[in-house]
Amino acid sequence: MQVAEPRFVNISLTPVECSVVCSKKSAQELFVPIIASLEQRSRNEVTIGSEDFVVVQVDGQGLDAGQRVLELTSPLALAGISIFFITTYFSDYILVPLKSRGEVVRALQERGILFEEHPNAYATPSHHRNISSGSSSFDVPPGTPPPASVDELQKRTFATLKRQNITPKVDPQIRLIQCAGRSPQDLPSDPGAMEHGLYLGLVKCLVEKPQFLSVTLTDTEPPSLLLQKESVVHFDQEEVLLGSKEDILIPVILDLRELPLESTGIVCGVAGKLVGGSMGPLSHGLPPVEMSYLSTARAGTVMVGEAELDRTIAALEM
């Protein structure tokens, strides 16, 4: 499937990598010439993925965030489909292999999820990946049958993470806020000023070389941003950004660079652990951890509120 213009872009900087999701056309026109101009050593550290993906946009209403992640990813994980999952200010986005599109639709429809068929429902991005291409997932030995339940999947996921010595990493100095650009309709007298203010703010953020920054651009919603709190000063907040500047999120990062390429289940396994495991003895009768998730090429990042951090770490290390 060809896309005339990019319809979905995610650019994420994390302590693990720089990951870009964009259309194949943009990757070829923008990144291939730059990579070709690099010295050999630097060139070997950058890869453009060869597999095509489609993007499924899910309205972010209804279930709480953690339950929604689990509800959306579990049927795909049980079907053996590798995915990327991106939570934004307005919606959730699931990136699935183009070759699995029909199976994805069937698996989600069997869970009662309805699809709207319109031109903007899917995009066709490729991944610009640091180090190597892959999916946020875990390995299953050849001949192993797929898991029969989310509980079994969760056990396999964390057994693999333990075997690879992958543990959750937290830098308490990285404090994030989830926000979004305002729609041009919010400033009808000068809609271009809002867009200019947003992109100028992003340039200022990049000049400071942040440890964490994620931007998602689509043709159906205003830009969604995940910023370090100190970066908010680069934006005219009242005119440019939507969202609370006081709701702090702490990223809990799983470095997945040691995992193989053809694998499935990390997003579902982590969500299942937090929705279920966080309700164990450490929960003291509290509800499941409220979480959002960001898949990048070689890492998975769970975002939770400051008050939920201890419960999150305890659940992921169980």
N, C-alpha and C positions, 0 to 999 in steps of 0.2 A: 504494500500500500504506500503510495507516495503522498507527501504532504507539501503543498506549494510553499507555505511559510511555517516556521516553527510555531507549534500550538502549545507546547509544554516545555518549559525550561526550569531546571533546578540546578543551582550552583551552591555547593556547600563546602565550607572550610572547617575542618575539625582538627584536633591534635593528631589524628591518624593520617589524614590525606586531604587532598583537594579533589572533589568529585563533581563532574558536570554531566547532566542529562540534557540532551538536546536532539533536534532532528538530525538524521544522517546527512542531509544536505548542508546544514550548518557545521557539522563536525568536519566534513570534507573541505568546506570553503574557509573556515576559520582556523581550525586546529592543525590540519594536515600540513599546511605551509609552515606554520610556526614550529611544529615538531621536526620537520625536515631541516630547518635552519639551526637546530640545536647541535651542540657537540655530542659525539656518540654516547658518552657517559650519561649525559642528561637525557638524551633521546631514549635510552633504555629504561628510564624511570617513568615514562609516560606511555600509556597504551589507549588506543581507541577500540572499544569492544566491537566485535563483529556481529553479534546477535541483535536482531530487531525486537523491540518491545512495543506493546500498546499500553495506553494509560486508561484506567478505569477511574472515573471521578465519582466519589460517593458523598452525598450531602451529609454534613457534619451535625445532623440533628438526631434526636431520639435517645439512644443508649448513651451512657457516659463513655468517655473516651476509651478507657481500658476495655470495657465490655465490647465496644464497637470494633476495636482492633482484633479482639479474639473472635468475634462473630464473623468478621470479614475474612480473616486469614485461615481459620481452622479448616473450612472445607477445601481450600486450595492446598494447604499443607498435607491433609489426609489424602488428597488426590496426587500428591507427589509433584506439585507445580512450584517451582522456585519463584519468588516474588521480591520486589522492593516495595516498601510501604512508607509513605510520606504524609505526615499530619501537617496541615496548614491552618491558618486562622479561620478559613471558611469551610474547608472540606478535607476529606481524606483522599489520597491518590494511591492506587495500587498499580504498579508496573509489572506486567506479566509478559512472558515471551510471546511474540506474535504467533508462533506455531501452536501455542496452547490456547489461543483466544476462544475457540469454540468450547473447549473443555472447561475453561474458566466460567464462561456464561452459564453453561449447564450446571456446574457445581454450585454457583451462587443462586441460580434460580431455584434449585432444589431446596435451598434454605429460605426461600420466600422473598429473595431480593429481586426487585423489578428493575428492568433496564429500559432507559429511554433511548430509542434509536434516532439520533440526529447527527449532523455532520461533525459536531464538536464533541461527540461522546468519546472518541478515541483520538489519540495522537500516535505518531510513530517515531519515538526517539531512539537514538543510540547513546551509549555511555562513553564518556571520556574518563578513563579510569587511571588512577595513579598506581603504579607498580604492575598490576595485572588486572584482567577483567574477571568478574565473578559475581556471585549473588550472596546476599545475606542469608546464610543457610547452614546446614550441617550435613555431614557425610553419612551415608548408609552403605555398609559393605555390600558387594555384589551378591545377589541372591537373597538378600534380606527382604521379607515381605513388608509392604507399607504398614505403618501403625494403624491399629484398629480404632483408636480413640485418642482424644486430645491428651489424656493422662499418659498414655504410652508414648506419644510423640514428645511430650514434655520431658519424660524420663530419658528418652534417647538424646534429645537436644542437650540436656545438661550433662549427660554422661560424656558426650563428645566434647563439650566445652571443657570439662574437667580433664579429659584425656589430653587435650591440646594445651592445658594450662592457661586457658582463657578465663580471666576473672574480670569483674566489673571494675572500671577505673573512674575515679571521681577527683576532679580538681575543684576544691571549694572556692577558688578564685574566679571560676567561670560561672557567672550568674546571668541567665538569659531571660528575655521577655519575648512573647509571641505577639506580633502585631501585623498590621496590614496597611497598605497605602489606601488613601481615600479614593473613592470613585470620582472621575472628572465631573460628574453631575453634581457633586457636593460643592463645587466652585464654578458655577456656570459662567460667571463673568470672565474668568481666565483659567480654563481647564489646563492649559499648557504649563502654567506656573506650578501647579501641584506636581505634575510629572517631573518637571525640572528640579523641584525641591527634593523629590524622592531620590532621583538618580544622583544629584549632587551629594546628598547625605550618604549614599552608598559609596561613592568615590572617596569621601572623607573617611569612612569606616575602613576601606581597603588600604588607604595610606598609612593607617595606624597598625597594619598587619595584625588583625584580631586573631585570637586563638579559635574563635568559633563564630561562624556567620553562615546562614542559609537563606537563600532567596528563591522563591518559586513564582514563576510567571506563566500565566495561561491566557487564553483568549476569551475565557468565560467569567473570570473574576479579577478583581484588583490584585496587585502584587501582595504576596504574603512574605513576611520576614521573621526570622529568628535571630535576634541581636543580643550581644552582650549589653548589659544594662548601661554601662558607661558610654556606649556608642549612641544612645538615644539623643544625646546633646547635639549630634550632628544634623538633626532633623528639626524643622519647625513643627513641633509636635501637634499643636492645635490645627494647623493647616494641612499637614501631610499624613500623619499616622492615626490609625484606629487602634483601640485596645488599651487595656490597663498597663500603666508603667510600673505598677507596684506588685503585680502578681509574678513573683520570681520563680523561674524554673531552673533546676539543677540538672545538667546532663550526666547520665551514667553511661559510659562508653564501653562497648565490647569490641575489641580489636580482632577482626576476623580474617586477617591476612594469611593465617596459617591453614585456613580451611580450604578444601578442594572446590573446584568450580561448579560441578554438577551436584547440587545439594539443595535441600529444602528444609524449612521448619523453624528457623531462628525466631522470626517475628511472632509466630503463633506460640512457640515454646516459651518465650519471654513473657508475652501477654498472659498466657495461661498461668505462669508462675506468679505473676503479680496480682492477677484477678483471684486466683485460688490460693497460692502459697502465702500471700500476704494476709490471709484470713486465718492463719494458724495461731499458735500460742502467743506470737508476738503482736497480734492485732489488737488484743484487749477489747474485743467486741467492736472494733472500728470497721468501717466499710472497706472494700477493696481499694488498693492504691489507684488514685487517679493519674493516668499516664498519657503521654503522647509519644510518637515514635518517628524516628528519621532513619531510613536506610540510605547509606551511601555505598560506594562501590565495594569497599572492603571493611566496613564497620557497621555496627548497629548502635544507635543512641536512643536511650530511653530518657524522656524528660519528665521530671516529677517536681512537685512543690517542695520547698525547703523543709516543711514539716513532715513530709513523707519520705525523706531521704534515708533515714535509718531503717525504716521498714522495708524499703526497696532493696537496699544492700543486703539485709538479712534474708529476704526472700530469694534473691538471686544467688546467694552463696549457700543456700540450704542443700 
